[in-house]
């Protein structure tokens, strides 16, 4: 299936002046789960991970992979680098 709602750009990182491959600098990607009262209750009740993720996403949480796709859209990294570091979501 599709991992992102729109086609991601395909570009090659220009690399540094010494090796002409790789990336210059670093880009931080984050996955943040705000602990709302509902999320706190679900955690306390030992709710399964799938239900917890469903509620977190309904509350606006973006996954690490989704934030990586945003970085690809913004030209900060490539999809290949994203997959190399994170792998495909849900083992696809």
C-alpha atoms as a printed R data frame, in Angstrom:
   type eleno elety resid chain resno      x      y      z
1  ATOM     1    CA   UNK     A     1  0.000  0.000  0.000
2  ATOM     2    CA   UNK     A     2  0.904  3.643 -0.137
3  ATOM     3    CA   UNK     A     3  2.923  4.958  2.766
4  ATOM     4    CA   UNK     A     4  2.208  8.624  2.013
5  ATOM     5    CA   UNK     A     5 -0.854 10.309  0.442
6  ATOM     6    CA   UNK     A     6  1.084 11.989 -2.379
7  ATOM     7    CA   UNK     A     7  4.115 11.022 -4.468
8  ATOM     8    CA   UNK     A     8  7.362 11.871 -2.712
9  ATOM     9    CA   UNK     A     9 10.063 13.699 -4.665
10 ATOM    10    CA   UNK     A    10 13.006 11.643 -5.853
11 ATOM    11    CA   UNK     A    11 16.322 13.414 -5.691
12 ATOM    12    CA   UNK     A    12 19.929 12.510 -5.067
13 ATOM    13    CA   UNK     A    13 21.762 14.148 -2.189
14 ATOM    14    CA   UNK     A    14 24.632 16.212 -3.644
15 ATOM    15    CA   UNK     A    15 27.033 15.111 -0.916
16 ATOM    16    CA   UNK     A    16 30.046 16.975  0.333
17 ATOM    17    CA   UNK     A    17 32.862 18.524 -1.724
18 ATOM    18    CA   UNK     A    18 35.203 15.688 -0.725
19 ATOM    19    CA   UNK     A    19 33.200 12.538 -1.483
20 ATOM    20    CA   UNK     A    20 30.168 13.738 -3.497
21 ATOM    21    CA   UNK     A    21 27.795 11.403 -1.719
22 ATOM    22    CA   UNK     A    22 25.918 11.407  1.548
23 ATOM    23    CA   UNK     A    23 24.487 14.355  3.399
24 ATOM    24    CA   UNK     A    24 25.830 17.492  4.994
25 ATOM    25    CA   UNK     A    25 24.578 18.035  8.537
26 ATOM    26    CA   UNK     A    26 21.813 16.240 10.331
27 ATOM    27    CA   UNK     A    27 18.052 16.442 10.410
28 ATOM    28    CA   UNK     A    28 16.219 15.425 13.564
29 ATOM    29    CA   UNK     A    29 12.956 13.519 13.258
30 ATOM    30    CA   UNK     A    30 10.626 13.103 16.215
31 ATOM    31    CA   UNK     A    31  7.590 11.117 17.252
32 ATOM    32    CA   UNK     A    32  5.912 12.766 20.228
33 ATOM    33    CA   UNK     A    33  2.961 11.319 22.119
34 ATOM    34    CA   UNK     A    34  1.264 13.992 24.242
35 ATOM    35    CA   UNK     A    35 -0.166 12.279 27.312
36 ATOM    36    CA   UNK     A    36 -3.770 13.454 27.345
37 ATOM    37    CA   UNK     A    37 -6.216 12.288 30.028
38 ATOM    38    CA   UNK     A    38 -7.604  9.694 27.592
39 ATOM    39    CA   UNK     A    39 -4.130  8.427 26.653
40 ATOM    40    CA   UNK     A    40 -3.186  8.281 30.355
41 ATOM    41    CA   UNK     A    41 -6.299  6.205 31.064
42 ATOM    42    CA   UNK     A    42 -5.558  3.850 28.150
43 ATOM    43    CA   UNK     A    43 -1.976  3.348 29.332
44 ATOM    44    CA   UNK     A    44 -3.153  2.699 32.907
45 ATOM    45    CA   UNK     A    45 -5.648  0.136 31.611
46 ATOM    46    CA   UNK     A    46 -2.882 -1.760 29.749
47 ATOM    47    CA   UNK     A    47 -4.651 -1.115 26.445
48 ATOM    48    CA   UNK     A    48 -3.140 -2.907 23.442
49 ATOM    49    CA   UNK     A    49 -0.669 -0.959 21.325
50 ATOM    50    CA   UNK     A    50 -2.957 -0.812 18.279
51 ATOM    51    CA   UNK     A    51 -5.781  0.859 20.238
52 ATOM    52    CA   UNK     A    52 -3.348  3.222 21.909
53 ATOM    53    CA   UNK     A    53 -1.887  4.204 18.528
54 ATOM    54    CA   UNK     A    54 -5.382  4.698 17.071
55 ATOM    55    CA   UNK     A    55 -6.342  7.093 19.876
56 ATOM    56    CA   UNK     A    56 -2.990  8.889 19.704
57 ATOM    57    CA   UNK     A    57 -3.360  9.429 15.964
58 ATOM    58    CA   UNK     A    58 -6.930 10.698 16.447
59 ATOM    59    CA   UNK     A    59 -5.448 13.203 18.913
60 ATOM    60    CA   UNK     A    60 -3.043 14.394 16.197
61 ATOM    61    CA   UNK     A    61  0.124 12.378 16.785
62 ATOM    62    CA   UNK     A    62  2.348 11.962 13.706
63 ATOM    63    CA   UNK     A    63  4.547  8.893 13.543
64 ATOM    64    CA   UNK     A    64  8.297  9.021 13.120
65 ATOM    65    CA   UNK     A    65  7.873  7.674  9.589
66 ATOM    66    CA   UNK     A    66  5.271 10.345  8.720
67 ATOM    67    CA   UNK     A    67  7.615 13.054  9.973
68 ATOM    68    CA   UNK     A    68 10.315 11.462  7.825
69 ATOM    69    CA   UNK     A    69  8.033 11.684  4.785
70 ATOM    70    CA   UNK     A    70  7.506 15.376  5.556
71 ATOM    71    CA   UNK     A    71 11.303 15.798  5.587
72 ATOM    72    CA   UNK     A    72 11.462 14.089  2.169
73 ATOM    73    CA   UNK     A    73  8.752 16.432  0.837
74 ATOM    74    CA   UNK     A    74 10.743 19.413  2.126
75 ATOM    75    CA   UNK     A    75 13.921 18.187  0.426
76 ATOM    76    CA   UNK     A    76 15.754 17.605  3.720
77 ATOM    77    CA   UNK     A    77 16.450 13.935  3.010
78 ATOM    78    CA   UNK     A    78 15.667 11.219  0.492
79 ATOM    79    CA   UNK     A    79 13.144  8.418  0.730
80 ATOM    80    CA   UNK     A    80 15.996  5.925  0.389
81 ATOM    81    CA   UNK     A    81 17.725  7.407  3.442
82 ATOM    82    CA   UNK     A    82 14.455  7.354  5.367
83 ATOM    83    CA   UNK     A    83 13.986  3.646  4.606
84 ATOM    84    CA   UNK     A    84 17.636  2.899  5.378
85 ATOM    85    CA   UNK     A    85 17.340  4.443  8.841
86 ATOM    86    CA   UNK     A    86 13.754  3.556  9.823
87 ATOM    87    CA   UNK     A    87 12.757  0.674  7.561
88 ATOM    88    CA   UNK     A    88  9.254  0.441  6.135
89 ATOM    89    CA   UNK     A    89  6.380  1.145  8.522
90 ATOM    90    CA   UNK     A    90  4.775 -1.958 10.014
91 ATOM    91    CA   UNK     A    91  7.428 -4.140  8.349
92 ATOM    92    CA   UNK     A    92  5.948 -3.693  4.845
